[in-house]
Amino acid sequence: MNMAIWPSKSANPPSGPRYGGWLQRSLHVDGVLLALLGLLAAIGMVVLYSAFGSRMDPIQDHLVRLGVGFGLLLVVARIPPWRLSRLTPWVFSLALILLIAVLVFGQVSGGARRWLDFGIIGFQPSELMKLALPMMVAWILANGSLPARFGRSLVILIVIAMPASLIGVQPDLGTALLVGVAGVAVLFLAGLGWRFIALITSLLAAALPLLWIFGMQDYQRQRVLTFLDPERDPLGAGYNIIQSQIAIGSGGVFGKGWLNGTQAHLEFIPERHTDFVFAVMAEEFGLLGVIALLMLYSTIIARSLWIAHEAQDNFSRLLAGGLALTFFVYCFVNIGMVSGLLPVVGLPLPLISYGGSAMVTLLTGFGILMSIHTHRRMWPS
Amino acid sequence: MSLNLLPDRTGERRVVRARLWIAASMIALLMIALVGRIGYLQVAQYEQLSARSQDNRIRMAPLTPTRGIIYDRQGRILAENRPAFRLSVIPEQAGDLSDLLGRLDALIGVSDAEREAFAEAQSRSRRFQEIPLKLQLTDQQVARLAVNRHRFPGVEVRPDLNRYYPYGNSASHVIGYVGRINEQELRERDQRRYRGTSRIGKTGIERFYEDRLRGEMGLERIETNALGRSLEVIDRVPPTPGEDLHLTLDIHLQQTAENVLGDYRGAVVALDPRDGAVLALASQPGFDPNALTQGLDRAAFQQLSEDTRQPLFNRALRGRYPPGSIVKPFLGLSGAAAGYINPNEPLYCNGTFELPDVERVWRDWRPEGHGRIDLIQAVAQSCDIYYYDLAERMGIDAMHDWMSRFGFGRSTGVDLPGERTGIMPSRDWKREALGEPWYLGETINTGIGQGFTLATPLQMAASTAIIANRGRPIRPHLAASADVEPSKPIGESVMLKNERLWQIAIDSMVEVVHGVRGTARAIASSDYKIAGKTGTAQVIGIAQDEDYDEDIIAERFHDHALFTAFAPANSPRIVVAVVVENGGSGSQTAAPMAAEIIEQWLKSTNEHGDLALEKR
């Protein structure tokens, strides 16, 4: 491989033949990543089968959704990164407009406006934003030199704050934070100065009390308080945390065995097919199962980071890295919440929890990663 | 030094790759932290959590506290709890909810109102929480459910207490009612205190004293079988019942007040001027709180809230009416105290009043006028000319200052939710509220309680109590207990340099009832002296968007009839304010109503021997 020295900003990425075998070149699929994701999805179905009390019909639903997700992955993987980059400002603007539309026309469910109803399917614009924001941040950064100057970084912070606050007022504080994190992750990868990072961190720390007083709904405050002391509300918000920790802990090292989790089957774990599915898995498969699952997640993240490492232009590099970090944050926040390390944020366990939209978004993100990896070209010799 | 403006792409790649490595290290560390946390739970905490999972055949259920009972001043029950059976659904165990509701409907009937309330409660509950569907099951429904128990997993029938109001429509605005808690109410309160409770005070006393009446939730630990069905209660922390509440209201006097209003729309307020205890607070028409507590469906509720007679509207507290001639004793007292008039010096009334340079002519209600008339007779005969003249002398701002001291344009601070404040206009008020300057003609209208002036029946009663008490204001209240929430009256005592003026004001009001020419002389046959004042307020107009119904419109152009009074005149035990919407004249419609209430109250309290009636 030739040493990649790009003489100027306007220079194009290499234009030689593509890397890889048939799978990579024709289907634009990264075999390693696809195998890992497939394995994860399979584990997910096994766990869900137990969580649903050995019922097959929801598993079939789940399989259909997985099919849709993987189909979208294959489609997105065919879009070359340069085209993705050109589309980025439009995708971002569209996502922003839809977020505003959702506040105006959205369907209210559970006291929050999150959905747009398009007749046949409901659609959460915040899901689109989970991808559109890191794309936009990577696009802005790739149009300048790295590390980004102070002014550009400030602009990016505003670009991050707009969708995050629109989602925050829905109100969906959890998703707002995660969307924000996706943008900040890209900024971090672009070499944001440590002093700038320190400044933002201290500003955020100073803003926390304000957020507590003005920015949070009462139920959100309750959640934080209950996180600090679950026993203060054992029948309400604290119930989930207490019961899921009992489930995890009682699994021990080896677990109670598949379909044998008493916590799950006596229905003590609330939301056990969705946000709290990790507790079911930990109860039945024990510490060994948990470690295996975390290793699988880690391998997927490592592969994604490697794709970022090998990417051939700044946009691809930053976007791939950002998606990898975001995927990690999803895993960490969900497992951290279920095991009582973090407050309860309504967030599914990636690719395992039952439920459609978040899974489709994640798989689309992996489609982008595969596109980035499989559209690389060798240097013409 | 050479200028190199070209970005260094290799360097940039290095920057990002370095950050990728940093990120990878952080991820590794955090993954290890997760393993550590879960390892801690599954290894170090294993024994303890495993034991708890064994214990986890134990379910915790909230125990609803009994709500405090509301009594009237004689200990008669106004609101109580009656045993009933409630049907609740646990969505997580119930499977397909619409199918379940359909099957329940076929078995015992589920109304649209119940479906709506259920859907609303479901949207804010977690799936494992019980959601009430039917609040009051009949014996037959309970029996049917018991037989079909196995067909309805996730359906629970629980003993419950239902709120019941034995007097029905009577005092419905005062007592209020409890209803299903809604999302907004839940958000405004500490949610933990409402687990296991589906009801909350919606209006009236039930709402104002919600925190006292509700009590505190208890907890029950129940052993369940593998399907989650209850087997045995292991232990329980009993709920703390809500406090009982004794009101100053006398339900018999209240019923009399409602009866005398009859089919009129209107309000009656009766209170004890010594301490502000509210004896009756009637607003007609009323509503049946029992129906509202059981939950009306949307159509029935809409019908009730859109009724043109406005039965849900508490007129005594929220109705704002022009006080009309009711203001005359107050204004006369103010004018005399501030030196604008000499109460003994008569004025000649020829039936008309004019202002220099103003074309309009103000007329007395009596076209031929009252002739030479002093303050006492001006009140007794309700001479308008005397007050046009006084208003011109005082000017609007002095009138505003004095009338405010008597509570006009102020709220009374009664312990009921939603009291509205009247208006005592001034230059500043008009500039702020309407953005217009004040005109002299408006001062003249204000002199007879018309124009912008508005007051609620409750506020008219509270103001009248200030004259009855010779300057001491009271804070109307309904809770009898010593620790009534804010007990200090709003506003200072009215101090007059010449104390004799109080007697003149009271005498003038006695003359209204007992004078030969008093406007309310028709009610003077009683055994004791009543001090009162009639009022007949013009209805200014009718909103254009109201239904066009000739009878209703004609009727709704009639004047409002008003009367305020206290008795016995020199040691007052009761103050009454009556407002009858479109009732015609105060002396013919409102005064006899007040007389009947006063009569009943003084007789009944005298039977209890705490009052030596002042004979005429």
Contacts between the chains, C-beta under 8 A, distances in Angstrom:
chain1	res1	chain2	res2	distance
A	4	B	9	7.9
A	4	B	10	7.2
A	4	B	13	7.4
A	5	B	9	7.3
A	5	B	10	5.6
A	6	B	9	3.7
A	6	B	10	7.3
A	7	B	6	6.9
A	7	B	9	7.8
A	8	B	6	5.0
A	8	B	7	7.4
A	8	B	9	8.0
A	9	B	6	7.1
A	9	B	7	5.3
A	9	B	9	7.8
A	11	B	9	7.5
A	109	B	123	6.7
A	110	B	123	5.3
A	110	B	124	6.7
A	111	B	123	7.2
A	111	B	124	6.3
A	111	B	183	6.2
A	145	B	7	4.0
A	145	B	8	7.9
A	145	B	12	6.8
A	146	B	7	7.9
A	146	B	11	8.0
A	146	B	12	4.1
A	146	B	15	5.2
A	146	B	16	6.8
A	147	B	15	5.6
A	185	B	23	7.8
A	188	B	19	6.3
A	188	B	23	7.3
A	189	B	16	5.6
A	189	B	19	4.6
A	189	B	20	6.6
A	189	B	23	6.8
A	190	B	15	7.4
A	190	B	16	6.7
A	190	B	19	7.5
A	191	B	15	3.9
A	191	B	16	6.8
A	191	B	18	7.6
A	191	B	19	5.9
A	217	B	187	7.5
A	218	B	187	5.9
A	218	B	191	7.6
A	219	B	187	7.6
A	219	B	191	7.3
A	222	B	191	6.8
A	222	B	192	8.0
A	232	B	192	7.9
A	233	B	192	5.3
A	234	B	60	6.3
A	235	B	60	5.7
A	235	B	62	6.0
A	235	B	195	5.4
A	235	B	196	7.9
A	235	B	219	7.5
A	236	B	126	7.9
A	236	B	191	6.8
A	236	B	192	6.2
A	236	B	195	6.1
A	239	B	126	7.8
A	239	B	128	7.6
A	240	B	126	8.0
A	243	B	56	7.7
A	245	B	41	6.1
A	245	B	49	6.7
A	246	B	49	5.1
A	246	B	52	4.9
A	246	B	53	5.1
A	246	B	56	6.5
A	247	B	53	7.0
A	248	B	38	6.2
A	248	B	41	4.9
A	248	B	42	6.4
A	248	B	49	7.6
A	249	B	41	4.1
A	249	B	42	5.8
A	249	B	45	4.7
A	249	B	46	6.0
A	249	B	48	7.3
A	249	B	49	2.8
A	249	B	50	6.8
A	249	B	52	7.9
A	249	B	53	7.7
A	250	B	46	7.4
A	250	B	49	5.0
A	250	B	50	4.3
A	250	B	52	7.3
A	250	B	53	3.7
A	251	B	42	5.7
A	252	B	42	5.5
A	252	B	43	7.6
A	252	B	46	4.9
A	252	B	50	6.8
A	253	B	42	6.2
A	253	B	43	6.5
A	253	B	46	7.8
A	262	B	53	6.1
A	262	B	56	7.1
A	263	B	53	5.6
A	263	B	56	6.4
A	265	B	226	7.8
A	266	B	56	6.6
A	266	B	57	7.0
A	266	B	224	7.7
A	266	B	226	6.4
A	266	B	228	6.4
A	267	B	92	6.3
A	267	B	93	6.8
A	267	B	128	7.0
A	267	B	228	5.9
A	268	B	56	5.3
A	270	B	92	7.4
A	270	B	126	5.9
A	270	B	127	6.6
A	270	B	128	4.8
A	271	B	126	7.7
A	271	B	127	7.1
A	282	B	38	6.5
A	282	B	42	7.1
A	286	B	42	6.4
A	287	B	38	6.6
A	287	B	39	5.9
A	287	B	42	4.5
A	287	B	43	6.7
A	290	B	35	7.3
A	290	B	38	5.1
A	290	B	42	7.5
A	291	B	35	6.2
A	294	B	31	5.8
A	294	B	34	6.3
A	294	B	35	6.1
A	297	B	31	7.7
A	298	B	27	7.4
A	298	B	28	7.6
A	298	B	31	5.6
A	301	B	27	6.0
A	302	B	24	7.2
A	305	B	20	5.5
A	305	B	23	6.9
A	305	B	24	5.5
A	308	B	16	7.5
A	308	B	20	5.7
A	309	B	17	5.8
A	309	B	20	5.5
A	314	B	9	7.9
A	314	B	12	6.1
A	314	B	13	7.9
A	314	B	16	7.1
A	317	B	13	7.1
A	317	B	16	5.0
A	318	B	16	6.6
A	321	B	16	6.8
A	321	B	19	7.4
A	321	B	20	5.5
A	321	B	23	7.0
A	324	B	23	7.9
A	325	B	23	5.8
A	325	B	27	7.7
A	328	B	27	5.2
A	328	B	30	7.8
A	332	B	30	5.6
A	332	B	31	7.8
A	332	B	34	6.7
A	335	B	34	5.5
A	335	B	38	7.7
A	336	B	34	6.6
A	336	B	37	7.5
A	339	B	34	7.2
A	339	B	37	5.1
A	339	B	38	5.5
A	339	B	41	6.3
A	340	B	37	7.6
A	340	B	41	7.8
A	341	B	33	7.5
A	341	B	34	7.3
A	341	B	37	5.1
